[in-house]
């Protein structure tokens, strides 16, 4: 049975989401100004905010304790398989919860959270968007370290999964990630079709700005692809390199969430029911700084007249905009791992999923929406 404070929080959350849906941002921001407005609105979201803020704070605290807490070899271990363990998060949650209670704030307090960044971590259903043309239905390894031998800035991804029906973390669901390398290529797809080597981006229609998808020809490649089950706190932690961009698309990371899955003898998996297909994004200001660092400077689009980086609000097929449907915030909260950018970054993001859903992943080249 819900308490009065819980009902209050839920009513306030629903009211906030209804108000948000009635604005021009109902289907996601379309300009730089609307992006800023959306961020401002998200910081005052209520629904499950205190609870999720505690979980995020615990995740950050646990990470800092494990990696940056005085271990003189921590920088050497960041790419070591099995270095990260779930122990410590539960204790951190208890400690943060105790502090919140001492300050007179219950986990479901009917008040906005002012001091924590909860923008993409409110209990809002993450919208379904396209899986794109580069998903491999088989062969994604179960592993936390996706980097293999790819060059780039170290990028840790701390991905949380919560059930929107309960606002509770979900354990043992498989989070499947894949993204482009520093110069904008996906594993397995190195070259365009021979007859499309000189293809120009579409100038009109729904695919404006895009090229045809590159076929899969290098079937052995698996870099920057990986899947990992969430721990008891609903978190899966990945090691990768910061993703690059390619023609017509803003910088992004693809994700699928499977509550039903089975590990195969070769270390990959077979999946059953699918509850979410989405994409994560990065703030444009950070992308612009990344562009100045090798090997991101070697992206072939840099030297092509009339090409170059696509900004978030100019994303082809409006995938960035669709990813904001319902008030969800798909952008990583990113912090530096050291004193300077080149020492690496960690991005936090939380997905709200409907654990009773059963989607069918598909790619439609003329739309950015999913199933």
ZATI-351972 format. One record per residue (C-alpha): residue in one letter; x, y, z. Coordinates in steps of 0.2 Angstrom, whole numbers, padded with zeros to 4 digits, always signed. Layout:
REM residues N
AXYZ;...
END
This chain:
REM residues 371
X+0000+0000+0000;X+0007+0017-0005;X+0009+0030+0009;X+0002+0048+0008;X+0020+0054+0003;X+0021+0041-0011;X+0004+0046-0018;X+0009+0064-0017;X+0025+0061-0026;X+0017+0051-0040;X+0003+0064-0042;X+0016+0078-0043;X+0026+0068-0055;X+0011+0064-0067;X+0006+0082-0066;X+0024+0088-0071;X+0024+0076-0085;X+0007+0081-0092;X+0013+0099-0091;X+0028+0094-0101;X+0019+0085-0114;X+0008+0100-0117;X+0023+0111-0123;X+0032+0111-0139;X+0044+0099-0131;X+0032+0085-0130;X+0041+0076-0144;X+0059+0081-0139;X+0069+0097-0141;X+0072+0103-0159;X+0084+0118-0156;X+0098+0123-0145;X+0086+0134-0135;X+0074+0120-0133;X+0087+0108-0127;X+0092+0121-0113;X+0073+0123-0108;X+0071+0104-0108;X+0086+0102-0096;X+0079+0116-0084;X+0062+0107-0084;X+0069+0090-0080;X+0079+0096-0065;X+0062+0099-0056;X+0055+0082-0060;X+0047+0074-0045;X+0042+0056-0050;X+0053+0044-0040;X+0066+0058-0040;X+0073+0056-0022;X+0074+0038-0023;X+0083+0037-0040;X+0094+0052-0034;X+0100+0041-0019;X+0104+0026-0031;X+0114+0037-0042;X+0123+0045-0028;X+0127+0028-0021;X+0133+0022-0039;X+0145+0037-0040;X+0151+0035-0022;X+0154+0017-0025;X+0164+0020-0041;X+0175+0033-0033;X+0179+0021-0018;X+0183+0007-0029;X+0193+0016-0043;X+0199+0033-0036;X+0200+0029-0018;X+0219+0028-0017;X+0223+0013-0027;X+0240+0017-0035;X+0237+0005-0049;X+0219+0010-0053;X+0223+0018-0069;X+0231+0001-0075;X+0216-0009-0070;X+0202+0001-0079;X+0203-0011-0094;X+0206-0027-0084;X+0192-0039-0086;X+0183-0043-0069;X+0191-0028-0060;X+0174-0021-0056;X+0163-0030-0043;X+0146-0025-0036;X+0151-0025-0018;X+0150-0008-0009;X+0135-0001-0018;X+0123-0008-0006;X+0133-0001+0009;X+0133+0016+0000;X+0115+0016-0003;X+0112+0013+0015;X+0124+0027+0020;X+0116+0039+0008;X+0098+0034+0013;X+0103+0037+0032;X+0110+0054+0028;X+0094+0059+0018;X+0083+0053+0032;X+0093+0063+0045;X+0090+0078+0035;X+0071+0075+0036;X+0069+0069+0018;X+0061+0052+0015;X+0064+0043-0001;X+0048+0047-0009;X+0047+0065-0001;X+0034+0076-0010;X+0047+0090-0014;X+0058+0093-0029;X+0077+0088-0028;X+0088+0104-0030;X+0105+0098-0025;X+0106+0082-0036;X+0107+0080-0055;X+0093+0068-0059;X+0089+0074-0076;X+0090+0057-0085;X+0087+0047-0070;X+0068+0051-0066;X+0056+0036-0066;X+0050+0040-0084;X+0048+0026-0097;X+0062+0027-0110;X+0055+0028-0127;X+0058+0015-0140;X+0069+0021-0155;X+0077+0013-0170;X+0090-0001-0167;X+0098+0006-0183;X+0107-0005-0196;X+0122-0011-0187;X+0115-0022-0173;X+0121-0040-0174;X+0107-0052-0168;X+0121-0065-0163;X+0139-0064-0158;X+0139-0050-0145;X+0150-0055-0131;X+0145-0055-0113;X+0158-0044-0105;X+0161-0027-0097;X+0176-0022-0107;X+0170-0018-0124;X+0186-0009-0130;X+0197-0023-0137;X+0211-0014-0146;X+0202+0002-0151;X+0210+0019-0149;X+0201+0033-0140;X+0197+0041-0124;X+0193+0029-0110;X+0174+0030-0107;X+0166+0021-0093;X+0147+0018-0094;X+0137+0016-0078;X+0120+0010-0084;X+0105+0008-0072;X+0089+0000-0076;X+0073+0003-0066;X+0055-0004-0068;X+0043+0011-0071;X+0029+0001-0063;X+0038+0001-0046;X+0053+0013-0047;X+0064-0001-0041;X+0081-0006-0049;X+0080-0022-0059;X+0093-0036-0057;X+0099-0049-0069;X+0092-0041-0085;X+0105-0041-0099;X+0110-0023-0105;X+0117-0025-0123;X+0127-0010-0130;X+0136-0006-0146;X+0143+0010-0154;X+0155+0017-0167;X+0173+0019-0165;X+0183+0036-0164;X+0182+0038-0183;X+0164+0033-0185;X+0164+0015-0190;X+0155+0000-0182;X+0163-0017-0180;X+0160-0028-0194;X+0155-0014-0206;X+0172-0006-0213;X+0167-0001-0230;X+0152+0005-0241;X+0145-0006-0255;X+0157-0005-0270;X+0143+0004-0280;X+0141+0017-0267;X+0159+0022-0263;X+0155+0040-0270;X+0137+0041-0263;X+0132+0058-0257;X+0121+0061-0242;X+0102+0061-0245;X+0097+0080-0249;X+0079+0078-0245;X+0066+0066-0238;X+0066+0057-0221;X+0084+0051-0223;X+0090+0069-0227;X+0109+0069-0222;X+0112+0050-0221;X+0121+0038-0232;X+0116+0020-0236;X+0121+0008-0222;X+0138-0001-0224;X+0135-0020-0226;X+0143-0032-0214;X+0158-0040-0222;X+0170-0042-0207;X+0160-0055-0197;X+0174-0059-0185;X+0174-0041-0178;X+0166-0038-0161;X+0175-0022-0154;X+0164-0009-0145;X+0150-0022-0143;X+0146-0030-0127;X+0132-0036-0115;X+0132-0037-0096;X+0118-0042-0084;X+0113-0029-0071;X+0119-0033-0053;X+0108-0033-0038;X+0107-0014-0038;X+0101-0014-0056;X+0118-0008-0063;X+0129-0014-0077;X+0146-0006-0079;X+0155-0005-0095;X+0173+0000-0101;X+0174+0007-0118;X+0181+0021-0128;X+0172+0037-0131;X+0161+0035-0147;X+0164+0044-0163;X+0151+0051-0175;X+0147+0047-0194;X+0137+0056-0208;X+0120+0062-0202;X+0121+0056-0184;X+0124+0064-0168;X+0136+0055-0156;X+0126+0040-0148;X+0127+0023-0140;X+0114+0010-0144;X+0106-0001-0131;X+0094-0016-0129;X+0088-0023-0113;X+0083-0042-0112;X+0075-0049-0096;X+0076-0066-0104;X+0093-0072-0110;X+0105-0087-0109;X+0124-0087-0110;X+0131-0098-0124;X+0147-0109-0122;X+0157-0096-0133;X+0153-0082-0121;X+0140-0074-0132;X+0121-0075-0128;X+0104-0079-0135;X+0090-0068-0130;X+0071-0070-0128;X+0059-0056-0123;X+0065-0038-0127;X+0059-0024-0115;X+0068-0009-0123;X+0078-0003-0138;X+0085+0015-0136;X+0100+0026-0139;X+0110+0037-0127;X+0118+0054-0131;X+0132+0066-0126;X+0131+0085-0123;X+0137+0094-0139;X+0149+0105-0129;X+0159+0089-0124;X+0158+0082-0141;X+0166+0098-0148;X+0181+0096-0136;X+0183+0077-0140;X+0184+0082-0158;X+0201+0090-0154;X+0209+0075-0147;X+0218+0061-0157;X+0211+0049-0165;X+0195+0059-0166;X+0204+0071-0177;X+0206+0057-0190;X+0187+0056-0193;X+0186+0056-0212;X+0171+0069-0211;X+0183+0082-0204;X+0192+0084-0221;X+0176+0083-0232;X+0169+0099-0238;X+0151+0102-0233;X+0151+0087-0220;X+0157+0087-0202;X+0149+0084-0186;X+0130+0083-0184;X+0123+0092-0168;X+0111+0083-0157;X+0096+0094-0162;X+0100+0091-0180;X+0101+0072-0179;X+0094+0063-0194;X+0077+0054-0193;X+0075+0065-0177;X+0081+0051-0167;X+0088+0063-0154;X+0071+0071-0153;X+0061+0055-0152;X+0073+0049-0138;X+0065+0063-0127;X+0047+0057-0129;X+0037+0057-0113;X+0050+0068-0104;X+0064+0055-0104;X+0082+0062-0104;X+0093+0051-0114;X+0109+0060-0111;X+0124+0054-0101;X+0129+0063-0085;X+0147+0063-0088;X+0162+0067-0076;X+0180+0066-0078;X+0190+0052-0071;X+0205+0062-0068;X+0211+0080-0069;X+0210+0082-0088;X+0199+0075-0101;X+0212+0064-0109;X+0212+0053-0093;X+0195+0047-0096;X+0177+0050-0093;X+0163+0041-0084;X+0145+0042-0090;X+0129+0039-0079;X+0112+0035-0086;X+0097+0026-0080;X+0083+0018-0091;X+0065+0017-0085;X+0058+0001-0093;X+0042-0008-0093;X+0046-0025-0087;X+0030-0033-0094;X+0033-0027-0111;X+0038-0038-0126;X+0045-0028-0141;X+0051-0034-0157;X+0067-0025-0162;X+0068-0020-0180;X+0076-0007-0191;X+0066+0004-0203;X+0078+0015-0213;X+0065+0029-0215;X+0060+0032-0197;X+0069+0035-0180;X+0056+0027-0170;X+0056+0009-0164;X+0042-0004-0162;
END
